[in-house]
Amino acid sequence: MTRPLLLAAALFAALPARAQQTPEERFRSLPPEKQQELRQKFHELQSLPPEDRAELRKNLERLDSMAPAEREALLKNYQRFQQMTPAEREEILRRWHEFKQLPPEKRAELRQQLRRVMESDPAERRQLLENMRRWERMTPEEREEMRQRFRERRQQRREERQERREDREDRRRERRQDRKG
């Protein structure tokens, strides 16, 4: 047998024993830098106020109780969040704290908008966040003016769509007349 094959066989044979290891044995079998990283995270966790630790515990229990597909979607969103720039993450977190203060129906509406931001590509996400910042800097009068312009543009698009439908219908009628005549 070749050396890599023997090594693979040895590792495969060791798997059941590893599964039976205690948490301490698993910790001791980690590389020193990984052990140090875990120690540091443990100390960070222990330095949190009790209410923060309780919230983390509650969130972990909620994560453990999720259906696999739901957990996967959550982890995917977390990975997207981690890929954002620090400024984008800060903006998202600031909005999250504001979000928690809103009534349930407004939160449901905003959840949908946040999903759109999180699922967008980075360039579109930057544009969406910039638009949000601009909106926040506007005065109430400027916001109302923008809303009015938006309503007018929406109405104009409706009218254009209606006109195109009528044009198509006219062309169909003409073709039918041409076939009959």
Backbone as CSV, one residue per row, in Angstrom:
resi,resn,N_x,N_y,N_z,CA_x,CA_y,CA_z,C_x,C_y,C_z
1,MET,0.846,-1.198,0.000,0.000,0.000,0.000,0.879,1.245,0.000
2,THR,0.367,2.284,-0.641,1.132,3.518,-0.654,0.937,4.254,0.664
3,ARG,1.860,5.150,0.965,1.816,5.894,2.226,0.520,6.716,2.364
4,PRO,0.077,7.497,1.314,-1.169,8.261,1.457,-2.379,7.376,1.728
5,LEU,-2.404,6.207,1.112,-3.530,5.303,1.317,-3.534,4.782,2.752
6,LEU,-2.347,4.443,3.280,-2.247,3.990,4.672,-2.688,5.093,5.629
7,LEU,-2.250,6.327,5.336,-2.624,7.455,6.182,-4.138,7.658,6.167
8,ALA,-4.742,7.586,4.987,-6.192,7.743,4.866,-6.913,6.645,5.633
9,ALA,-6.417,5.400,5.524,-7.037,4.280,6.243,-6.928,4.494,7.751
10,ALA,-5.769,4.985,8.211,-5.582,5.228,9.649,-6.524,6.315,10.140
11,LEU,-6.649,7.389,9.357,-7.569,8.465,9.746,-9.008,7.971,9.772
12,PHE,-9.383,7.184,8.767,-10.742,6.660,8.711,-11.021,5.765,9.912
13,ALA,-10.056,4.942,10.268,-10.222,4.055,11.416,-10.308,4.848,12.714
14,ALA,-9.676,6.011,12.760,-9.663,6.821,13.985,-10.951,7.612,14.164
15,LEU,-11.753,7.767,13.122,-12.965,8.577,13.226,-13.909,8.128,14.333
16,PRO,-14.237,6.826,14.419,-15.148,6.444,15.506,-14.575,6.778,16.884
17,ALA,-13.267,6.603,17.062,-12.659,6.929,18.357,-12.762,8.428,18.613
18,ARG,-12.558,9.242,17.560,-12.648,10.689,17.723,-14.070,11.082,18.125
19,ALA,-15.061,10.427,17.543,-16.448,10.736,17.869,-16.739,10.426,19.334
20,GLN,-15.971,9.502,19.925,-16.202,9.126,21.312,-15.357,9.968,22.274
21,GLN,-14.561,10.891,21.748,-13.730,11.729,22.612,-14.600,12.672,23.436
22,THR,-14.088,13.001,24.600,-14.763,14.001,25.422,-14.459,15.376,24.849
23,PRO,-15.229,16.391,25.236,-14.912,17.749,24.759,-13.485,18.164,25.112
24,GLU,-13.024,17.779,26.307,-11.661,18.135,26.712,-10.634,17.458,25.814
25,GLU,-10.865,16.193,25.484,-9.928,15.470,24.609,-9.912,16.093,23.211
26,ARG,-11.094,16.481,22.737,-11.151,17.138,21.418,-10.392,18.458,21.458
27,PHE,-10.561,19.219,22.562,-9.853,20.486,22.706,-8.346,20.249,22.699
28,ARG,-7.888,19.280,23.491,-6.450,18.995,23.596,-5.870,18.512,22.263
29,SER,-6.703,17.923,21.406,-6.193,17.431,20.117,-6.093,18.537,19.059
30,LEU,-6.606,19.724,19.382,-6.525,20.854,18.440,-5.120,21.428,18.405
31,PRO,-4.755,22.074,17.293,-3.449,22.753,17.236,-3.406,23.874,18.282
32,PRO,-2.225,24.201,18.797,-2.099,25.231,19.851,-2.744,26.569,19.487
33,GLU,-2.605,27.005,18.219,-3.190,28.307,17.845,-4.721,28.259,17.894
34,LYS,-5.304,27.107,17.554,-6.759,26.972,17.631,-7.204,26.936,19.102
35,GLN,-6.431,26.261,19.944,-6.734,26.240,21.378,-6.713,27.663,21.942
36,GLN,-5.691,28.441,21.538,-5.571,29.817,22.025,-6.765,30.656,21.558
37,GLU,-7.134,30.467,20.307,-8.282,31.209,19.771,-9.548,30.881,20.554
38,LEU,-9.760,29.601,20.878,-10.932,29.202,21.655,-10.876,29.752,23.081
39,ARG,-9.684,29.749,23.681,-9.541,30.328,25.027,-9.926,31.813,25.013
40,GLN,-9.430,32.521,23.996,-9.721,33.952,23.889,-11.225,34.182,23.734
41,LYS,-11.876,33.399,22.881,-13.319,33.546,22.704,-14.071,33.230,23.993
42,PHE,-13.586,32.205,24.732,-14.208,31.849,26.001,-14.087,33.009,26.989
43,HIS,-12.914,33.637,27.056,-12.712,34.769,27.971,-13.590,35.959,27.555
44,GLU,-13.704,36.186,26.252,-14.580,37.263,25.770,-16.025,36.991,26.190
45,LEU,-16.432,35.735,26.048,-17.792,35.351,26.430,-18.010,35.558,27.923
46,GLN,-17.032,35.141,28.728,-17.155,35.270,30.179,-17.149,36.729,30.637
47,SER,-16.536,37.623,29.843,-16.474,39.037,30.235,-17.765,39.789,29.889
48,LEU,-18.661,39.150,29.131,-19.933,39.804,28.796,-20.841,39.879,30.018
49,PRO,-21.703,40.890,30.061,-22.693,40.940,31.149,-23.617,39.717,31.084
50,PRO,-24.144,39.294,32.227,-25.004,38.104,32.259,-26.179,38.163,31.276
51,GLU,-26.783,39.352,31.111,-27.930,39.440,30.192,-27.504,39.215,28.740
52,ASP,-26.294,39.660,28.372,-25.790,39.417,27.014,-25.503,37.935,26.797
53,ARG,-24.924,37.295,27.823,-24.656,35.847,27.722,-25.969,35.084,27.604
54,ALA,-26.974,35.517,28.371,-28.283,34.851,28.302,-28.891,35.004,26.910
55,GLU,-28.750,36.199,26.325,-29.273,36.418,24.979,-28.536,35.548,23.963
56,LEU,-27.212,35.437,24.112,-26.440,34.573,23.218,-26.886,33.117,23.350
57,ARG,-27.089,32.680,24.586,-27.542,31.303,24.831,-28.902,31.071,24.178
58,LYS,-29.790,32.057,24.329,-31.128,31.956,23.737,-31.024,31.882,22.204
59,ASN,-30.153,32.716,21.629,-29.980,32.695,20.174,-29.406,31.367,19.693
60,LEU,-28.468,30.808,20.455,-27.893,29.516,20.097,-28.959,28.423,20.151
61,GLU,-29.800,28.452,21.179,-30.888,27.474,21.277,-31.850,27.616,20.104
62,ARG,-32.135,28.870,19.734,-33.017,29.109,18.590,-32.378,28.580,17.304
63,LEU,-31.084,28.793,17.141,-30.364,28.294,15.971,-30.400,26.771,15.932
64,ASP,-30.174,26.144,17.089,-30.205,24.677,17.161,-31.580,24.106,16.846
65,SER,-32.640,24.865,17.157,-33.992,24.347,16.953,-34.525,24.610,15.537
66,MET,-33.774,25.348,14.726,-34.233,25.677,13.368,-34.172,24.461,12.455
67,ALA,-35.051,24.485,11.457,-35.003,23.470,10.412,-33.696,23.675,9.635
68,PRO,-33.128,22.607,9.091,-31.850,22.743,8.376,-31.864,23.812,7.273
69,ALA,-32.932,23.894,6.500,-32.998,24.883,5.412,-33.008,26.306,5.973
70,GLU,-33.740,26.493,7.056,-33.813,27.813,7.687,-32.455,28.209,8.269
71,ARG,-31.797,27.241,8.912,-30.470,27.490,9.486,-29.475,27.825,8.371
72,GLU,-29.560,27.090,7.268,-28.661,27.340,6.131,-28.866,28.750,5.571
73,ALA,-30.122,29.178,5.447,-30.409,30.529,4.953,-29.848,31.578,5.909
74,LEU,-29.996,31.343,7.203,-29.470,32.277,8.197,-27.946,32.364,8.106
75,LEU,-27.301,31.224,7.996,-25.841,31.215,7.903,-25.373,31.878,6.603
76,LYS,-26.121,31.693,5.548,-25.786,32.334,4.265,-25.883,33.858,4.410
77,ASN,-26.934,34.325,5.069,-27.071,35.760,5.317,-25.928,36.280,6.183
78,TYR,-25.537,35.486,7.163,-24.423,35.893,8.034,-23.129,36.005,7.220
79,GLN,-22.917,35.049,6.324,-21.719,35.119,5.481,-21.748,36.356,4.592
80,ARG,-22.911,36.692,4.047,-23.040,37.913,3.244,-22.714,39.140,4.102
81,PHE,-23.225,39.129,5.319,-22.966,40.237,6.240,-21.466,40.374,6.485
82,GLN,-20.784,39.254,6.701,-19.345,39.279,6.957,-18.557,39.788,5.749
83,GLN,-19.099,39.606,4.546,-18.415,40.051,3.335,-18.604,41.548,3.075
84,MET,-19.507,42.175,3.792,-19.727,43.615,3.613,-18.537,44.397,4.162
85,THR,-18.438,45.633,3.721,-17.397,46.505,4.269,-17.786,46.866,5.706
86,PRO,-16.826,47.288,6.525,-17.167,47.692,7.897,-18.240,48.790,7.931
87,ALA,-18.183,49.731,6.998,-19.183,50.803,6.972,-20.574,50.240,6.671
88,GLU,-20.648,49.288,5.746,-21.950,48.681,5.425,-22.490,47.904,6.618
89,ARG,-21.600,47.155,7.290,-22.049,46.395,8.467,-22.528,47.333,9.559
90,GLU,-21.799,48.425,9.766,-22.194,49.402,10.792,-23.578,49.976,10.477
91,GLU,-23.800,50.287,9.208,-25.098,50.825,8.790,-26.217,49.808,9.035
92,ILE,-25.968,48.566,8.702,-26.965,47.504,8.917,-27.260,47.358,10.410
93,LEU,-26.227,47.356,11.238,-26.432,47.211,12.689,-27.190,48.407,13.274
94,ARG,-26.854,49.600,12.817,-27.575,50.791,13.293,-29.051,50.672,12.947
95,ARG,-29.310,50.250,11.727,-30.710,50.101,11.306,-31.411,48.995,12.095
96,TRP,-30.671,47.940,12.458,-31.261,46.850,13.244,-31.724,47.364,14.606
97,HIS,-30.923,48.195,15.243,-31.307,48.735,16.555,-32.543,49.639,16.426
98,GLU,-32.603,50.412,15.355,-33.800,51.237,15.117,-35.007,50.339,14.841
99,PHE,-34.768,49.282,14.086,-35.822,48.338,13.702,-36.500,47.728,14.926
100,LYS,-35.711,47.356,15.923,-36.267,46.705,17.117,-37.229,47.611,17.880
101,GLN,-37.149,48.921,17.640,-38.020,49.872,18.333,-39.362,50.081,17.622
102,LEU,-39.517,49.537,16.417,-40.712,49.790,15.606,-41.861,48.846,15.948
103,PRO,-43.104,49.230,15.574,-44.253,48.327,15.764,-44.143,47.120,14.810
104,PRO,-44.768,45.991,15.161,-44.639,44.750,14.385,-44.960,44.889,12.890
105,GLU,-46.014,45.626,12.536,-46.373,45.728,11.109,-45.309,46.480,10.312
106,LYS,-44.713,47.478,10.923,-43.645,48.226,10.250,-42.394,47.347,10.139
107,ARG,-42.140,46.537,11.169,-40.985,45.624,11.120,-41.150,44.610,9.992
108,ALA,-42.364,44.097,9.792,-42.611,43.124,8.712,-42.309,43.756,7.353
109,GLU,-42.742,44.983,7.174,-42.482,45.691,5.912,-40.980,45.884,5.698
110,LEU,-40.296,46.275,6.751,-38.865,46.536,6.636,-38.044,45.256,6.484
111,ARG,-38.541,44.137,7.050,-37.851,42.849,6.870,-37.707,42.534,5.390
112,GLN,-38.780,42.785,4.663,-38.778,42.532,3.228,-37.732,43.416,2.537
113,GLN,-37.653,44.665,2.921,-36.673,45.574,2.326,-35.240,45.162,2.686
114,LEU,-35.020,44.742,3.911,-33.687,44.314,4.333,-33.258,43.079,3.551
115,ARG,-34.190,42.148,3.347,-33.895,40.953,2.561,-33.388,41.353,1.177
116,ARG,-34.030,42.367,0.599,-33.625,42.841,-0.732,-32.198,43.383,-0.688
117,VAL,-31.866,44.132,0.358,-30.506,44.678,0.488,-29.501,43.546,0.650
118,MET,-29.794,42.603,1.521,-28.856,41.511,1.793,-28.639,40.621,0.575
119,GLU,-29.663,40.454,-0.251,-29.553,39.566,-1.404,-29.002,40.262,-2.640
120,SER,-28.830,41.563,-2.577,-28.345,42.289,-3.750,-26.837,42.124,-3.904
121,ASP,-26.355,42.366,-5.129,-24.907,42.287,-5.337,-24.266,43.509,-4.667
122,PRO,-22.952,43.461,-4.394,-22.304,44.541,-3.639,-22.499,45.944,-4.229
123,ALA,-22.441,46.083,-5.542,-22.609,47.415,-6.152,-24.022,47.937,-5.916
124,GLU,-25.004,47.064,-6.106,-26.393,47.483,-5.878,-26.627,47.782,-4.403
125,ARG,-26.024,46.978,-3.527,-26.177,47.190,-2.085,-25.622,48.565,-1.699
126,ARG,-24.440,48.914,-2.248,-23.869,50.238,-1.950,-24.816,51.342,-2.409
127,GLN,-25.407,51.164,-3.601,-26.331,52.173,-4.118,-27.566,52.282,-3.233
128,LEU,-28.112,51.147,-2.818,-29.286,51.160,-1.942,-28.973,51.864,-0.621
129,LEU,-27.824,51.556,-0.048,-27.452,52.179,1.223,-27.211,53.675,1.049
130,GLU,-26.614,54.063,-0.068,-26.413,55.495,-0.331,-27.755,56.194,-0.488
131,ASN,-28.686,55.555,-1.187,-30.031,56.134,-1.325,-30.697,56.302,0.042
132,MET,-30.509,55.323,0.914,-31.078,55.414,2.264,-30.466,56.598,3.023
133,ARG,-29.139,56.747,2.901,-28.474,57.862,3.583,-28.986,59.204,3.055
134,ARG,-29.133,59.301,1.728,-29.639,60.540,1.142,-31.041,60.842,1.651
135,TRP,-31.873,59.808,1.720,-33.250,59.967,2.191,-33.257,60.509,3.617
136,GLU,-32.382,59.958,4.455,-32.326,60.391,5.850,-31.875,61.846,5.991
137,ARG,-31.034,62.301,5.062,-30.548,63.682,5.124,-31.578,64.694,4.606
138,MET,-32.608,64.212,3.913,-33.613,65.119,3.342,-34.510,65.698,4.422
139,THR,-35.013,66.883,4.153,-36.017,67.487,5.030,-37.356,66.822,4.730
140,PRO,-38.328,66.950,5.606,-39.655,66.394,5.319,-40.233,66.924,4.007
141,GLU,-39.973,68.184,3.700,-40.486,68.760,2.452,-39.826,68.107,1.242
142,GLU,-38.517,67.894,1.314,-37.807,67.249,0.203,-38.295,65.814,0.013
143,ARG,-38.535,65.127,1.135,-39.050,63.754,1.039,-40.413,63.739,0.371
144,GLU,-41.278,64.670,0.756,-42.613,64.721,0.153,-42.518,65.025,-1.338
145,GLU,-41.589,65.904,-1.694,-41.386,66.220,-3.116,-40.941,64.968,-3.879
146,MET,-40.031,64.196,-3.279,-39.570,62.952,-3.918,-40.712,61.951,-4.039
147,ARG,-41.521,61.846,-2.997,-42.679,60.939,-3.059,-43.609,61.341,-4.199
148,GLN,-43.838,62.641,-4.342,-44.723,63.139,-5.390,-44.141,62.822,-6.769
149,ARG,-42.835,63.052,-6.932,-42.193,62.725,-8.208,-42.310,61.237,-8.511
150,PHE,-42.117,60.415,-7.472,-42.239,58.973,-7.647,-43.658,58.604,-8.088
151,ARG,-44.665,59.204,-7.428,-46.056,58.931,-7.799,-46.321,59.337,-9.253
152,GLU,-45.800,60.498,-9.629,-45.999,60.974,-11.006,-45.339,60.039,-12.012
153,ARG,-44.100,59.611,-11.708,-43.420,58.673,-12.615,-44.164,57.356,-12.710
154,ARG,-44.660,56.876,-11.576,-45.422,55.623,-11.575,-46.683,55.769,-12.410
155,GLN,-47.370,56.898,-12.260,-48.583,57.152,-13.044,-48.242,57.233,-14.531
156,GLN,-47.148,57.896,-14.849,-46.724,58.019,-16.246,-46.433,56.640,-16.840
157,ARG,-45.742,55.777,-16.077,-45.470,54.412,-16.559,-46.761,53.636,-16.761
158,ARG,-47.716,53.793,-15.861,-49.016,53.125,-16.032,-49.685,53.574,-17.317
159,GLU,-49.667,54.875,-17.530,-50.298,55.416,-18.748,-49.588,54.913,-19.995
160,GLU,-48.253,54.848,-19.951,-47.502,54.338,-21.099,-47.822,52.873,-21.355
161,ARG,-47.917,52.086,-20.282,-48.278,50.668,-20.445,-49.671,50.537,-21.044
162,GLN,-50.599,51.348,-20.545,-51.964,51.306,-21.061,-51.979,51.684,-22.540
163,GLU,-51.208,52.691,-22.895,-51.132,53.126,-24.290,-50.562,52.012,-25.170
164,ARG,-49.519,51.331,-24.689,-48.949,50.216,-25.463,-49.964,49.097,-25.619
165,ARG,-50.723,48.795,-24.557,-51.761,47.756,-24.650,-52.807,48.142,-25.686
166,GLU,-53.222,49.400,-25.650,-54.215,49.866,-26.621,-53.663,49.805,-28.041
167,ASP,-52.386,50.178,-28.218,-51.762,50.082,-29.540,-51.732,48.642,-30.032
168,ARG,-51.358,47.718,-29.148,-51.333,46.298,-29.533,-52.721,45.823,-29.912
169,GLU,-53.704,46.224,-29.132,-55.086,45.827,-29.419,-55.534,46.408,-30.758
170,ASP,-55.185,47.666,-31.047,-55.522,48.274,-32.343,-54.876,47.499,-33.488
171,ARG,-53.598,47.132,-33.319,-52.920,46.374,-34.383,-53.576,45.017,-34.575
172,ARG,-53.986,44.372,-33.503,-54.681,43.073,-33.624,-55.991,43.233,-34.378
173,ARG,-56.744,44.286,-34.031,-58.009,44.537,-34.731,-57.774,44.776,-36.219
174,GLU,-56.739,45.546,-36.524,-56.420,45.826,-37.925,-56.054,44.553,-38.662
175,ARG,-55.248,43.692,-38.024,-54.868,42.416,-38.670,-56.095,41.552,-38.898
176,ARG,-56.998,41.519,-37.927,-58.236,40.740,-38.091,-59.065,41.290,-39.239
177,GLN,-59.145,42.614,-39.312,-59.910,43.255,-40.408,-59.261,42.921,-41.751
178,ASP,-57.914,42.978,-41.801,-57.200,42.676,-43.058,-57.469,41.246,-43.484
179,ARG,-57.513,40.326,-42.552,-57.770,38.913,-42.883,-59.197,38.728,-43.381
180,LYS,-60.133,39.443,-42.794,-61.540,39.313,-43.204,-61.775,39.975,-44.551
181,GLY,-61.116,41.093,-44.793,-61.368,41.903,-45.981,-60.613,41.503,-47.162
